Amino acid sequence: MNREYRNDRPARARDRRADAGRGGSGYGSQVPRRTGGPVRSGGYGRRPAAVQGEFALPRTITPALPVVEGFADLDMPEQLLAELGRQGVSAPFPIQGATLPNSLAGRDVLGRGRTGSGKTLAFGLALLARTAGQRAEPRQPLGLILVPTRELAQQVTDALTPYARSVRLRLATVVGGMSIGRQAGALRGGAEVVVATPGRLKDLIDRGDCRLNHVGITVLDEADQMADMGFMPQVTALLDQVRPEGQRMLFSATLDRNVDLLVRRYLTDPVVHSVDPSAGAVTTMEHHILHVHGADKHATTIEIAARDGRVIMFLDTKHAVDRLTQDLLNSGVRAAALHGGKSQPQRTRTLAQFKTGHVTVLVATNVAARGIHVDNLDLVVNVDPPTDHKDYLHRGGRTARAGESGSVVTLVTPNQRRGMVRLMSDAGIRPQTTQIRSGDEALSRITGAQAPSGIPVVITAPVVERPKRGATSRGRRRPSSAARRARVRQPGLDTVA
């Protein structure tokens, strides 16, 4: 079922253009504003102060379509339904069953669901289904997914690739830390859907390698984090360049007043679906506060890391991550570091090693708090407590994903106790609190902690076997450069060496 994207909201587009002609940033307007060209929003280049408080859900005028119980009940191409079966996805998660009927019909969507609740397929299937059958011109994608981090961009790409292939759509991933020339080449070759971080996409647009005026469907994933990271000016500048009458979908595990601007300016009569409140904690997740003395915290951390099974440990700074990783390796724990100071190939390799079990402890900054999915990960440890309840929820969301169970443990020293009580209250969580020391039975019972081997280990990259040369190539010598050039110059030859 191939669809041509139609401009089915002309009145809304006219409203945007009329509003654009009046000037002003539209920050406080109750009427969303869209423009057809790259007009920069007010306050560009200056990071707005974070606004705290619960998100005020917008008013929906048009009733939402009913929730569906199965993918077969959705108006999707047969190829996508077949691919869902091949991937073993038998029934939609709640956020998928609620939003897909509306997003497939072209409605704007505001979706909030805890991490691991299926948001990627919720927006991805709709985007792919509505784009199927179309072909992008060079440098002119038809769909755009904006995400805050490289890791999340790669995870979204990996999740959607088999479905995109099933309907013959081309995906391009556009992130920093990778070859911009190669990404420009993918866009020049034509890509129907682009998954991008805002900064790198802006760079490619400035170079003339990408234009967004043909983008009819735009998705913002983890919009609250983009606001927190100061991406708001870049995000609004990009949204001002896509088709003004196009469809917008905004998904996140948490929503707060920092994203009010995006919702009120860019979403019109959206379908609003919230699987959990913004502070909702997964019911299959245990939360533990472990009170430790500062002098004993390091030994406690080492013992937890030496447990049987994988664990992610979060710390505040890159330097602290590197230092703990080295201490763990020296103690016999197979650990690896992940933070913004690592190159993208290093980060990709580290994640692959952690997912396969080659590395059992991932020591990370908040760069790993979103966009990292690891099957059967049952423990997350906040070695350094987060400063914000949203960071706590997203760190903890690396475990207990897709219905699995898990534990989130936070090590708290005496001077951190008051702040942690306030953070737990903001997150809507009532944790179990235990006073522990290294070697305690309670520590082992809660985390699986045990004494490390003490035998230093070195993490090496897995050896990839090269394919053996065929028997027909044995004994042959590659022609010299001069000989190859001479063969190319010979008339009548159709091939070159």
N, C-alpha and C positions, 0 to 999 in steps of 0.2 A: 504494500500500500504506500505508494510514493506520493508525497505531498509537495505542493508548491506553496511556499510561505506567502500568505496574502496580507495585504495591508487592511486588516479588518477593524482598525480603530482610527479612522480618519479624523473624527471629531476630537479625539484626544490629542492627535498630532497637531491639529490646528490650535488647540489650547496651549500646547507647549510653545509653538512658534510665536503666538501672540504674547505670551508671558515673557518670552525671551526678549521681545522688542521693548518691554517696559524697563529693562535693566534691573539691577539689584541682584544679590546673591541668592535670594530665596531661602536663606537658612531658617527663618522663622515662619515661612509660609505654610499654611495648611494645604495649599494646592500644590501638588508636585510640579516641578518644572523640568522640561527636557528641551534641549536645543539640538538642531541638526548638525551643527558644526563644532569645531574644537574650541568652544568658548570656555575659558577658565573660570572656575567658580570663585566667589569672593573668599578672601583669606588665603589664596594660593601661596604656597611657600612658607606658611607659618603654621605650626602644629597647634590645633586648638586644644584648650584645656579639657581634660577628661571630665565628662559629666557623670556623676555617680547616681545610682538609683535604679529602680525597676523600670523596665521598658514599657512604654504606654502603647498597647496594641492599637493599630489603626482600625478605623471603622470600615467594615465591608458592606457594600450596598447590595451586590448580587449574591444570592445564596450559593453556597458551594455545592458541587455535585456530590452524590452519595459516595461513601467509602466502598471500595471493592474488596472482595475476599481473595480473589485469585487474579493472576496476570492475564489469564485467558479472557477475563471480563473487560480488559482494557482495549482501546482502539489503537493497537500497535501493529507494525509490520510483522508478518509471519516469521521473518528471519530473526527478529529480536526475540520473539517468543521461543523459537527453537534454540537460540543461543542460551537463554535463561535455563532451559532444560539441560543443555550440555554442561553448563557451569554448576548444576546442582542446586539452582535457586528455585525452590518449589512454590513458595508462597511469599507475598509481599510483607515486609515489615510494616508496622503501623503508619509510619510517616510516608511510606511509599503508597500504601493503599489509600491514604487520605489525600495526598497531593497529586498523584499521577492523573486521576481523571480530569482534574482541573488544569494542570499544566499541559496535558496533551490537547486540551481544548483551547490553549493559547492564553489562559488567564495568568496574570502576575501572581506569584506565590511568595509568601513569607513563612518559612518553615523553621521550627526550633525543635531539636531533638538531641538527646544526649549523644556523646561520642560513641561510635559503634552501632548507631541505631539504623543505619542504612541510608544516610542522606545522599551519598554519592550516586547510587542508582536512582534515588528519588528524582534528582534533577537530571542525571545523565541519560536515563532512558527517554525522558521527555524530549530533551534536546536532540538526541539522535533520531528519534521517531519523526520529529517534525522537520528535520533536515534531510532525511533519507530521500534519495532521488534527485537531489540538487548537486550541482558541481560548482566549486569555487573557482573564480578567476585567480590568476597569480596575484599574490599580495593582498587578496581581499577575502578573508574568512567570512563564514556565514554564522558561526556560533562562537561565543567567547565564555570561558570559565576563568574567573579571577580568583586567585588564592594568595595567602600571605607568605608562604614559605616554599622553598625548593622541594623539600620532602613531601609536602602535601600535594604539590603539582605532580610529582612523580607517582604518588600513590593514586591520584585521580586518573592519570593517564593509564597506569597499569590496570586499574579496575575497569576502565571503559574500552580499552583497546579491543578485546574480543568482540564486544558488541558493535563497535564502530566497523570492524572488518566485516561483520555479518551483513551490514547494509552498505558496504563499499564506501565508507566515509573515511577521510584521511585526518588523523590527529597530528598536531604539532605542539611540542612542549617548549615553552619560552621562559627560561629562568636565568638568573645571574649565575656566575661561576662556571658557565659552560661556553663553548665556542659560539659567539654571536654570529659569525659567518655561516656556520652550519645551520643555525636556526633561521637566518635570513634565507638560506637556500631552500629550506623546507617551505617557507612561506612563498617564495618565488615559484616553487613547483606546484603550489596550490594545496591548501589545507582547508577543509570545510570547518573544522573545529580547532580552536587554539586554547590550550590550557596555559595560563601565564601568571607570573608575578608582575605586579604593576610597574616596577622600575625597569625591568628588562623590556617589557612591551613598549613602554614609552620610548626607550632608546631606539627600538626598531622602527617605530613610527617616525621619530625624528630623522632617522637615516633614509626614510622613504621606502623601507622594506615591508611596511604593513599599513593598510588603511582599514578603518573600522566602519566606513559608511555603508557596507553591505551586511553588517552583523544584525541579524533579526532576533536572535535569542541571546541574552546575557545572563550569566549566573555569577553571583558572588557567594563564595564559600568561606565560612569563618569571617564574616564581615566585621564582627566586633574586634577581632584581633587586628585586622587591617587598620581599624580606627585607633586602637591602642598603640600600634607601632608607628603611627604618624603617616600612614599611607592615604589618609582621607583626601588630601588635595590631588594626588595622582589618580585615585579611584574616580573622583568626580570629573576630573578632566577627561578620563577615558570614557566614562559613561556619557559625557556630553558629545562624544564623537560617533556613537553607534546610532542605528536608525531610531528616530524619535518615536515612531509608532510601534517599536519592537516589544517583545516580551521580556520581562525581568523576573528572575527568581533569586531570592536571597535566603540562604540556609546557614544555620549556625547551631552549635551546641549551646551557646548562651547568647542572649540578646539583652542589651542594656541601652540606656539613653544615648550612648555614644553613637549609635547607628540610627537615631531618629532622623537625622538629615537624609540619609540614604533612602529610608523607607518613605518619608513624606515627599521627597523630591522626585524619586524615580519609580515608585510603585503606584499603580492606579487601581483602586478597587480590588486589592489583593485578597486571595484566599489565605487565611491565616490558620496555620495548624501547629500546635505545640504538643509534642509527645510528653515532655516533662517541663515543669517550671524551670526558669533559668538556673536556679540553685539546686535543682533536683539531683539527688545522688542515686546511683544505680542500686536497686534493691539487692542484687546479688553480690554487692561489694561490701567488705568489712573495712572500717576505718579505725586505725589505732594511733594513739598518741603515746609515744614512749618517752618518758622523762629520763634524761641521762645527765650525768655530770660532764662538764666540758672536758675534763682530763680523760674521761673514759669513752668519749664519743668516737674517737678514731678506731679504737680496738673493737667497739661494738659494730661499727660500720664494716670492718674487715670480716668479722664473723658472719654477719648477715650475707655479705657478698660470697662467702665460701659455701653457702647452702647448695643443696642439690636442686638444680633447676635454674632457669633464667630469671633475671631481675633487672629492672631499670632503676638507676640511682640518679636523682636530680640534685645538682648543686648550682650555686648562684653565678659563678664566674668561670671563664675558660681556664684560668690559671689553676683554680681549685680542682676542676675536672681533670686536667693533665696530671696534677700532683697525686690525686687519689688513684687514678688509673695506674700510674707507675708503682705506687705502694701496693696495689692489689697484685700486679704482675710479680713484684718481688716476693709477695707472700704466697704465690702459687695459684692465684685466681686468674682465670682467663678473661681479662677485661679489655675494653676498648673505649676510646673517648669519642664523643660526638659534640661538636660545637661550631659556632660560626667562623672560627679561625681555621677550620679544616677546608681543604678544597672540595669541590663537589665530587670528584672521583673518589676521594678518601671517604667522604660521608656515605656515598653509595656503597662502597666496598664494606665499610664497617656495619652498615645496616644489613647487608646480605649475610655477613658472617654471623651476626646476632640471630637472624631469623633461622639460619641453618643449624645453630648450636655450636659453630666453630668458636664463637665467643659466648660466654654465659652471662657476663655482666656488661651492660651498656651504661657508661657513666656520661651524663649529658647535662647541658644547660637547657633552658626552656625551648631551644630550637627543636627538641624532640617531644615537646608537650602536645603538639598537634600534628596530625598527618602521618603518624607512625602506627601501623597496624601489624601486630605480631600475634599469630595464633597461639593459644594456650599459654599466655603470659599471666601468671597468677600473683605477681608481687611487684609493686612499685614502692620505692623508698624515697622520701624527701629527706636527704641528708641535711640540706639547708631548707628550712621551711619556706614556702613561697610567701611573697608579700601581699598577694591579692587572691581573693577567694576563687576568681575565675581561673587563675593559674593552677590553683589546687585541683579544681574540677577537671581541668584538661590534662594535667599530669596524671591524675588518678585514672582518667579515661583510657589510658593505655592498657589497663587490665579490665576484666569483666566485660569484654566486648561481645556483642551478638549473643547475649544470653548466658555466657560463661560466668564463672565466679572468680573472685580475686580479692586481694587485700591491698590497702594503701597504708603505709606506715610512715609516720613523721617523727624524726628525732628532735626533741625539744629540750634545750638547756634551760636552767632556771630563769635567766633573763629574757627568754623568749615566750614564757608561759602566758603572760597576759595578752600579748599580741595574737597568740595562737587561739586562745579562747574567743577573741573577737572575730578572727577569720572563720572559725568553725561556725559561729553564729551567723555570719554573713552568708556562708555556703549552705546553711540549713541542715547541718550535719551534727549528730550527737555521737562522737567517737568513744571508743573504749580507751581509757587512760590507764597506763601501767608504769610504775617506777621500776626501771631495770638497770642492770649492770652487765658488762660483758661476761659471758660464761653462765649467765642465769638460765635456769630451766624455762622461765617465762619467755625469755628472748627466743630460745629455740622453739618453743611451742607456737609462738605467734609468727615467726619468720622462717623457721627451719635453720636458724643460725648454727654454725659449727666451727670448730677450730680449723684454720687453713692448713695446707700441707707444709707450708714454709719453703717449698722448693720453687725457686723462680721459674717463670715460664716466659716464652717469647711467642707472640702471635705473628704467624707468617701468613702471607696470602696463599690461598689454596693453589696447588699446582694444576694447571690446565694442560692436559696432554694434547700435543699437536697431532693432527692426522698424519698417518704414515704415508710416505710417498709410494705411488703405485709402481709395480714392477716395470712398467714400460718406460718410466723415467730414469731408472737406474743406469748409471754409466753415461748419461747424456750430459754434455756441458752446455751451459747457457751461452748463446752467442755473445761475442763482445759488443760493446756499444757501437763501435765503428761498423761492425758487420750488420747490426740491426738497422743502422741508418742507411747503409748501402742497399739493404733489401727494401726499405721504404721507398727509396728513390727509383727502384726499378719499375718501368711502366707495365701496366696490365695486371698488377697485383691488387687484389681487393682487400687484403688484410695486412695489418702490420704486426710485428712481433711484440 
